[in-house]
Amino acid sequence: MSAVRLKSFICVLSVAVLSGASARAKELEVLGQAAVEIPLPPPQGKGAPPVPPDFQSLRAYALGAAKRQALIAAVDKVLGPGASRDPRVAAKLDAVQAQVSDEALVDTKSARVGNSYEVRIKLVLDDKEFRTLLSDLGIAINTAAVRGYSILSVMDEFITSPRDLKAPLEELEEFSSDKGGTFSDRSKASASSASAADLSLKVKQDSLTASRTATSRADVIVDVAAEQHDVQRYRKLVRYQPQGGPEQTSQTYNALMGQLQDYDLRVLDNDVFKSKYFKETPLTIAAMQNGEALSKYVSFAKSDANADFFMVGNSIIVDSGKNPNTGDLECTALVTVKTYSTVDGEAIASETFAEASTGRNLNDCAGLAAKKVARIGGPILGARVQEYWKRRATYGREQLVTLVGSSLPLMLRSAFTRAVRSVPGVEGDNQRVATSTRLQLVVTYKGTDPLDQALAMQLASNPAFATLDARAEGNQFIFCLGPCAEVEKKLKESTP
């Protein structure tokens, strides 16, 4: 195949999240396209028929090239833009392609265009399996940074039946009505041809029929087509919280945490935290929606568990009774999960899942439903957390940088801002506050050194910042002209 030339095309990638009735995990859909120039046949003797190209080999070559382009798009999607060009990754692309079976090809289209043979394909990959493959090959660059940040998760599970559900927490009713009609009339008449037609009626009278009537009307041609519709739609969504306390063990929590660990996320044990702060109080949906209560939980997770993220969830498993045909007990698991940054409260992964299952008894059904909903929800949540960190590694994290002092004249504030912009890895900054005692910037930073240390090095040669002190908390950095404890105390006392 040395005589052919390959033309590569940019691949388009999208993420398909399939849940609910489909009961399928998160998938990556990637499109690849390649074109191979059809080689010219070698010269033949005079009068000899031309030798046709070997289209079977040509197609196989083009298909392999398109598959590679699709896999490159998948690698860049998972690891970050341009990751496939990293020498560590590029060296393993052949191994990636060898491990992805052609069974992942769900759609292939090929055609001859001019003197080229073009192939377009679609690959559907299991998101978790593909990430695991990259990790096993040692090329999960950037994603390893996630291990440096921990997640504390708290989830209560309730097993109930429809009759035990109390008043709904939330009701949503939607009603829509679409009424209308269309009418058309093609007629020819010289007098009062009175062509009446009911809706959805089509009548034709040609000139011969008209001549047989006992009237003196002229020839009449009537072609009436009418249609009317009256479509009404109604949907009601009700969310309940069951009565009674939660189960001693949350099967959904255990199954979900296992899925998150498969995504190489660092999950902290919540037993001590939960017993200390939640005690016997059940974690209801209402509590999850209560901003004040949730704020306290997030604060506790940050200060006591040293967790970077707090995941709070609620699992309700509804006993639907026995199926009269099979004798199996039926149940449905309804799970709501929210994930927050403990530093600034940013929401990074929230979702609601519902899966139905059957079992020999209620405990068996509940366990199977919990595993089923975790197999769907875990990959979706895990991928969202990984995506969050991939974007932060690609585009930088937002850092809040504050300079405080008893006197911050304009030139001092300007010098500090210039120093921030000169730090390697700073992609941009936006001034939020500027007063005589306070300067605050929102900085996008993707450097490897801690921002406070990197900025301190930039200011080290400036005598105006000789007394500079700093403290850091998550993504918030406070710089003080003098010991921070003293400066902040004075500013607090001077504030009316």
N, C-alpha and C positions, 0 to 999 in steps of 0.2 A: 504494500500500500504506500510505498515511498513516492509514487508518482502523483498522489492526490494531495490537495491543499485543503486545510481546514479553516473555515471561517467561524469564529465564535461570536455569539450574541449575548447581550446582557440578559440575565435570567430574572424573572419576576417571582417574588415570593410572597406568600400570605400565610397567615396562621388560621387554622380552623379549629375552633373549640367546639367539641361535640359532647353534649351531655344530655341528661333527661332520658327520654325513651330510647335513644340510640345506644346508651350505655357504652360509649366508646371513650377512650382517653383522649387527651389533647394530642393533636396531630399537627405536623408541619406539611404544608403543600408547597412544593417548589416546581417551577416550570423551567425547563432547559431547552435550548435550541442550538442546533449546529447545522452547518452546510458543508458538504464535501464536493469539491470540483470533480466532475466526471472526467477521467483521463481519456485522452484521444487514443483511438486504436492505432497500433503500429502500422506502418505502410505495408500494403499487400501487393502481391504480384498483379500484373495487368489482368483484369477480368475476374480476379478472385473476390468472393463476397467479403464484406467488412466483418471484423470480429467484434461481436457485441461486448460491452463492458460486463464484468462480473458483478452484477447488482447484489447478489447475496453478500459478498464480502464488503461491497460498498455500503450497504445498509447497516451491517454489523458495526462497521467503523464509525459511521455517522451516529448510530444509536449510542455507542459507547462515549462518543464525544459530547453528545447532548446530555447524557447521564452525568458526566463529569461536571458540566456547567451547572446542572441543577444542584449537585452536591456542593459545589463551591458556594452557591447562593445559600444553601442550608447552613454551611459552616459559618458564613458571614452573618447570617441571621442569629445563630446561637452565640457565637463568640464576639461578634461586633464587626462593624464595617471594615473591610480590608484585612480581616484576620487571616483569610486564606493566602494572602501574600507574605505573611510572616514566615521566615525561613523554617521555623520549627514546625509550622503547620503545613506549609507547602511540601515538605519532605514526606509527609504522611498521607497526602491526598490519595495516592495509589492504594494504600492500605484501607482508607475509608471506602473507596469505591469497591474494593474487593469484598468488603464485609456487608455491603448493602445489596441484598438480593434483587434480581430483576423482577421479583414478585411485587416489589414496591411500585413498579410502573403500572399506573392505572389508566393511562391514556397515551396513545402514540399516534401521531399523524405524520405522514411523509408524502413528499411530492417532488417531482422533477421541475425545477425552475430554471429555464435556460440551460446552461451547461453545468448546473449544480444539482445535487441531491440534498434536499432539506428535510430535517427531522425535528419535530416538536414533541416533547414528552412532558408528562406530569408525574412527579414522584410524591407519594404520600408516606411519610415517615412517622413512626411513633416518637413523640417528642422526648420522652424519658429514655427510651432505648438509644436514640441517637446521641443524646447528651452523655449517656453512659459509655457509648462507643468512643466518643472523643476523649473522655476521661481515661478510659482503659489504654488508649493509644498515647496518653501523656501530652495531649495538646489542648487540654481544657484551660487555655490561657484566659486570664481575666476572671473566669468564674471561680477560681480558687480564692479570690479576695473575699468571697462571701463567707468563707469559714472564719474570717476574723470578726464577724458580727453575729451575735446570738439572738435567738428568738425564744421568748417565753410565751407559752400558750396555755390558756385556761378554757376548758369547755365542760359544761354540764350536759347530762343526757337525761331526758325524760321519756318514760315509756307509758303510753296512755291509750285510751280508746276514744272514739268520737263522742261518746256520751259523757266523758269526763272533762271535755274541753269547756272552759268557762267562756265568759263573754269575749268577743274578739278584740284583739289589740288594734287591728287596722282593717278597714273595709274599703275596697275600691270597686266602684260600679261604673261600667262604661256602657253607654248606649249610643248607637248610631243608626241613622235611617237614611236610605238613599232611594228617593222616588224620582221617576222621570219617564220619558218616553220619546220615541222617534216616529216620524210620519213622513211618508213620501207619496207623491201622486203624479202619475204621468197620464195625462188625458188629452183628448182632442174632441172638441164639440163646437158646433156652430150655434147651438141654442142652449136651453136649460137642460143639461144632461144629468142633473141630479144624481151624482154617483156617491151614494152614502156607503161607508164601510166601517164595520166594527173593528176594535183593536185586535191585532193578530190575525186579520182577515186579508186574504189576497184574492182579488177577483180580476178576471180578464174577460173582456168582451171585444171581439173583433168586429170588423165591419159586416161580416156575413151574419153573425148573430143579431146584430142590431137591425138588420134589414128584415128579420123575421118577426120583430116585435110589432104590436098593433099600434104603434105610435107614429107620429110624424117627425120624430127626432132624426137628426142627421147621424151619420156614422159616428160611433162613440168608441174610443179606445180608452180603457181604464186599467191602470196597473197600480194598485194601492198596496203598500207594504207598511204595516204599522206594528209597533212594539212598545210595551210599557213594562216597567219593573218597579217593584216595591220591596227593597231588601232591608231587613232590619237585623241588627247585630246586638247581642247583649252578652256581657261578660262580667262576672263577679268574682273578685279575689278576696278571700278572708284569711287573716293570719291569727292563729290562736296561740295561747300559752296554756299548757295543761295545769290542772290543780295538783297539789301535792309536791313533795320534794324530789330532787334529782336522784338518779341511781347512784349507788356507792361507787361503781366503776363505769366510766364512759367508754364503751366499746368503740364508738366513733372516734374519740380522741386518740385511743391507742392505734387504730388503723390509720388515721390521718397523719399522725406523727411519723409512723413508719414510712409512709409515702414521701414525706418531706425530707426524711433522712436519705432516701434514695436519690434525692436531688442535691445531696451533699450540703444540706443546710444544718447549721449547728443549733439544735433544739435543746433547751434547758429543761430539767425536771421541775415540775411545778408543784410538787407535793407540799413542800415547806411554805412556799409563797401562798398557795391556796388556803392552807389551814390557818395561816396567820392573818390574812386580810379578808378572806371570804367567809371563813368559819362555817357556820351552818346556813348562811344566806345563799339561796340558789341564784345562779347566774341566768336570769331570764332575758328574754328579748327586750323587755321594757328597760331593764338595767343597762343593756348594751346600747340602747338609744338615749339614755340619760346622759347628757353631756357632762354634768358635774361628777356623777359617780364614775363614769368612764375615765374622766380626767384624773381622778384619784388612783384608779387602777394603773394607768399608764405611768403615773409618777412613782408609785410603789415599785413597779417593774424596773424602772430606771435606777432608783436609789438603792433598793435592797437586793435585787437580783442581778444588777449590772447588765440588764438586757438592753440591746439596741433596738429591738422591735418587740411589740406586744401583740399577740394574736388572741383574740377573744371570740368564743364560739358558743353556739347553742344547738343541741341536737334533740329533735323530737321524733320519736318512733311511735307511729300510730298503729294500733292493733285493729285491723280491718275485719277480723273474724275468719272463719273457715270457708274455703271455697267448696260449695256443695257438690261440685263435679269431681274434684280431686281429693278432698278431705284435708288438704294442706292449709295451714294457717297463713294468711296474707297480711303483710304490713308494709308501711311506707316510712322511709327515713327522710326527714326534712332538716337540713343543716344550714345554718347561717354563720358566716365567719367574716370577721373584720381584722385587718392587720394595720398597725400604726407604728410610726417611728416614735420612740420614747423621748427623742431629743426635741423635736418640733411638732409632733402630732401629725405628721404627714401620713395620709392613707396610701398604702402601696399595694394591698391585695385584699379585696373584699368580694365575696360572692355568696350566692345561695344555691343549694343543690337539693334535688329530690330524686330518690330512687326507690322503686318497689321491689319486694322480694317475697319469697315463701319459705316455710320451714315446718318441721314436725310440731313445734310448739312455739310459744311466744319468744322465749329466750333464743332458740335456734334461729327464728326468723329475724329477730333484732340483730343478732350477730352477723348474719349474712347480709342484711340491709346495710349495716354499718360498714362492712368491708366493701360492699358494692359502691356506696356513695363516696367512700375514701378513695377507691380506685379512680373515680371520675374527678373528684374535687382536689385530691392531693396533687396530681400532675398540673392542674390548672393553677393552683396557688403556688406550688413550687416553681413553676416556670415564670410566674409573674414576679416572684422575688428575685429569681436569677435575671430576669429581663431588667428589673429595676437597677441592679448592680451593673449590668452590662451597659446600660445607658449612662450610668454615672461614670463608669470607667472610660466610656467613649467621649462624652460631652462634658464631664466634670461634675463635681458636687457643689451645691450652693452652700457657701460658708458665710456666716454673719460675723463681720469684723467690726469691732467697736473700739474707738479710742476715747478715753475719758481723762480729764484733768481740770484743775481749778481755773486754768486759762489756756484756751486753744485759739490763738489768733489765726487769721486766714492763711498766712504763709506757712504756718506749722501744719495746718490741715492739708494744705496743698502738697507739702513735702511728704506727708504720710501717705497720701493718695498715690503720688508718683512712685513711692517705694513699693506699695502694694501691687501696682501694675507691672513693676519690673521683676517681680518674683517669678522664676521659671515655673510654668504650669498654670499661671493665672490666665484664664481665657477671656475674662471680662469682669466689669464691676459696675455697680449701680449705687449711687449715693442715695441713702434713705433719710438720714438726719444730719444736719450740720448746724451746730450752735457754738457758742463761746466756751462750752464745757464738754461738748459731746459731738463726736463724728461717727457715723455708722454707715458701713458699706455692705452690700450684698455682693459677694465675690464668687465667681465660678472658677473652681480650682480642680485641676487634675494632675497635680504634681505628686511625687512619691514621698517627699519630706513633709512632716507636720507643718501646717501653714504658719503656726506661731513661731516655730524655730526658723523657717525659711525667711519670714518677714523680719525677724530680729537680726538676721545676718545682713539684710539689706539696709537696716537702720544703724548698724553698729558704728559706722564711720561718721555719723551725724551727731555732733555734740548736743543738739537740741533734744535728743532722745537718750541721753546718757543715763537717765534714771528710769528708763523704761522697764516696766514689770508687766506680766501677762498671766492670765489664767484661761484654761480651755475646758469646755464642757461639750462633748459631742462635736457638733458643727458650729459651735459658737465660741468666738475668740474675743476676749476683752483685754485690751492693752491700756495700761495706766502710766501716766507721768508721775512716777513715785510708787510706793508699795500699794497694790490694789486695795487691800483691806482699808488702809487709811484714806486713800483718795475717794473710794466709794462711800465711806462713812461720812466724810466731809460734805460730799455732794448731796447725800441723803439729808443731812442736817440742814443744809442751806436751801433745800427745796421747800417752798411754802406748802 
